[in-house]
Amino acid sequence: MPLYDVTLDDVGETTQLHVVERGAGDSILLVHGWPTGAAIWHHQLEALSAEHRVLAVDLPGFGSSPPIREPTVAAFALAVKGFIDVAELSNVFLIGWSMGAGTVMSYCEQFGGHGLRALGIVDDCPCLLPSRGWELGVDTTFSPEGVDEWRARWADDRRSVITELTAMELKDPSRHRAELAWMVEESMKAEPDGAIAALMDAFGCDFREGLARVPVPTLLLYGAASQMTTPANREFMERTIPDATLVVFDESAHTLMVEEPEKFNRVVDEFARATATPPRRS
C-alpha cells in the first residue's frame, strides 16, 4: 500500500502516511481511533468499495505510518489535510472514529470544509474530561484519575492497558473474542511513546465551541451500550452541529463498525449517496 509524503505546515515537519485504498467514485476517507490503525476499517474497505472510493489512513505513529515529533490531535488533522491535498482529493466524506473523530473535529476547527462534502463522527465525545458545564457520568464517562492510572501503567504494562480498553469498547467481548484479540495485536503496532502522548493530548481537547461552525452535513453514529460516550453527549452533538443526522446502534458499544458492520455500512452508504457530487450534465 502506498506511502504519501505530507507536510505538516504549522509544525514544520514532513512525514509519510500509509493509506489503504479500494474502489472508485466519490471518496470516503476513514480515520481510525486510538491505538489501532487503518486495518480497523476492514469491514468497510471491502463492503463500501463496491460503490465508492474508500481510503483508510494510518495516523502518524500508528499502523504502518512513522511517528512524528509531537503527536497531537491537531497535528493528526494537519496530516489528514496534507494527504487530502497531496492526493488531490475533493468532495471527501471524512469519517473518524474515537480519537479519529477528534481528528475530524480538529480538522473542521482548523480548515473548515476544505476538500469536504460531509463528515462522519463515530462514537466520540467533544470534551473527554469533566469541566464547567460538562459533568462526569452525564456528559462524559472519563475521570482524570482513570486517565492518570492508564498513563502510570503504560510503560510497564502496555498490553494490559490496550486489552482493558479494547474490551471496554465492545458490548459483549465474549461474542467478539477473535476480533478483540486481533484489535489488541493491531494496537500493539503503535509506537509506544507517541501513542501515549497522543492519548494524553486527546484528553486535553475540547471541541464543543467549534461544533456550531461545522460547515457540511454530518453523520453521527453512536453505540447505545458505549462506555466511552453518553446519551447526553450524543444529544449535545446532534443539537449543536447545524446539519446533523444521528443514528444509534442498539447492539453496539464503542466499535459499532466492528459490532454491527452491515448496519454501519448501509447507513454510511446511504449518507454518502445523499451527499454525493451531482453528476455533470453533458
N, C-alpha and C positions, 0 to 999 in steps of 0.2 A: 504494500500500500504506500502511496506517495507521502513524502515529507515536504511540507511547504515552508519556505523561508518567509518569516513575517517579522516586521519591525514594530516594536513597542515604542511608538514615538515619544510618549510622555515620560518614559523612564530611560530612554537612550540605549535600548538593548535590542539585539536581533536574535531570534531563536527559530526553532523549527517545530512545526506541528505535524503530528501524524494524523492522517484523516482517512477514514474508510468511506468509500462511495459505492452506491448501487443505483441503477436505473437512470431514467431520463425524464425531463419535464421541468416544471417549476420546482424550485429547491426547498427541501425541508432539511434544516441544519439542527442536529441533536447535540446537546451539551450535557455531559454526564455529571453526576454528583460525586461527593467525597466518600471514599477514596478510590472509586472504581475508575474505569476508562471507557472508551468508546464501545467496547465489547458488551457493555450492559444493555445496549440497544439491539442485540442480535435478533430479537423477535420483530423489531420494527424495520431493520435494514432489509430483511428479506420480504416481509409482507407488503410494506408500503412502496417498495421499489417497482412493483408491477405498474404503478400509475404515476410515480413521482421520482424525481432525482433526490435521493436520500443520502445525506452526508453526516457522519458522526466523527467528532474531533476528540482527540486525547489532549486535554489541557496540559500546560507545561508542568512536567514532573510527574505526570500520571500516564498509565498505559505505556506507550512507546515513545512519548514525547520527552525530550530532555528538560531538566528543570531550568528555572530562571533564578536570578539573584534574589528577587523579592517577590515571592509567590503570594499575591493578594488577589482578592476577587476583582478589584478594579483592573489589575494587570491582566487577569484572565479575560476580562471584557475587551481590553486592548488587543489581546491576541486573537480573539474571535473577529474583531473588526479588521485586523490585519489580514486574516485569512479571507474574509469576505472580499476585501479589496484585491488581494493578490490573485485570487481565483476568479475575479471579475464576476462575482455573483450579484444578482439583483432580485427583487421581489421574493426575498427569502422568508420562509416561515421558520422563525427561530424558536426552538423549544429547549428549555432547560429543566432538569430535574434536581431537586435538593440544592446543593451548592451551585449546580449548573443553572438553576433558576435564579439564584442570587447573581450569577454572572450575567444572565439576561437582564435582570433589573438594573444592574450597574451599567450595562450596555446602553439602555434607554436613558439613564441619567446622563451619561457622557456624550452619547451620539444621537439621541432622539430616535427617529425612524430610519436612520441611514441604511439603505440597502434592504429594508424590510417591507413586507406586506402584512405580516401577522406575527404574534408572539404566542408561545405556549409556556405556562408556568405549571410545573408538576410538583404538587405537594411540598410547597415551601412556605416559610414564614418570612415576612419582610423585616422583622426585627426578632432575632433569636433569643435575646436575653430580656428579662423584665426591665422596664424603665417607666418613666412617668406616663400614665395613660395606657400602660401595656403590662398586664398583670400575669404573674406566674400562675399556671393552672387554668387561666381563662384565655389569654391571648397567646401564650407560649408555654411549651412544656419543659423548657430548659432552665436550669438554675446555674449561677456562677460556680457554686460548689461542685456540681456534677461535672461541669466542663474542666475545672481545676483537677478533679480526680482523674479524668481521662488523660489530661496532659501529664500528670505526675507518673502515670503508669506507662506512657507511650514508649519511652526509651528502652525499658527493660521487658516490656510485655505487650509489644505492638500487636501481635497476632490475637491475643485475647481481647484487646480493645476493639479491633476490627470485627472479630467474631461476635462480641456482645452487641455492638451497634448494628451489625448486619442482621442478626436475629431479631432485634427490635423493629427492623424495617418491614418485617413480614407479619401478616395477620396470624398465620398458622405455620411457624417454622417447620414443624414436623411434616407438613404436607409438601414442603419445598426443600427437603434435605439436600437433594443434589444441587439445586440452584444455590442454596445457601453456601455449600462447600465451594462451589465454583466461584461465587461472588467474593468469598474470602480470598481465594487464590488470586483472582484478578486484582483485588485491592492491595495485596501484598506486593504488587509490582510498583506501587507508587514509591517515589523517592522519599525516604522516611522524614528527613528534616524539613523538606519542602511541604510534605503533606500535613504535618502537624502545624507548621506555620500558617498554611492556607486555612486550616480549620479554625485556628485562633482568630485569624483575620475575619473569617466569615461570622464568627460570633460577635464581632465588634461592629458589624454593618447594621445600618438602619435605612431601609429604602422606603419607609412609609410616606414621606413627604413627596417623593418623586412619582409615586404611582398615579397621582391625579393628572400627570402630564404624559402618560403613555400614549403615543400618537397613533397606534394601529390597533385593529381588533385583536383581542387577547382571549385565548382559551385557557381556562383554569381547570386543572384536573387534580382532584383530591381524593384520598382514601378515607372512607368512613371510619376505619379502625386505626388510623395513623396515630402513632405515639410521638410523631415529630411535629404535627400541626394540630389545630383545634377547630371546632366549628366556628368560633368567634373569629379566628384567624382567617378562614376562607371567606366568611361573610364580609369581613373588612376588605379583603381583596376585591370581591365582587362589586361592592358599592363604591369603592374608591377609584378603580380603573374605569375610565369613561366608557369603553365599549368592550365589556367583559361578558363571557359566557362561562358559567360554572357547571361542571359535571362531576358528581360524586360517585365513586366506585364502592358499592356496598360490600364487596367481598375482598377488599384490599386494605392494606395499611399504607406504608410509605412507597413501596416499589410496585405501583399498580401496573406499570408496563411489563413487569415480570409475573405478577399475580393474576392479572386479567388481560393478557396480551390481545386477545381477539377484540374485546370491547375497546381497549385503548386504541388499537389500530383503526377500528371503524370510526371512532369519534374523531381522531386526528385526520383521517382521510376525508371525512365529511367537511371538517372545518377547512382543510386545505383546498378542497374543491370550491367551497363557498367564497374563499378569499383569493382564488387563483387569478392570474393575469387574464383579462378578457382576450379572446382570440382576435388577431388582427384581421381587419376587413381587407379583402383583396381589391 
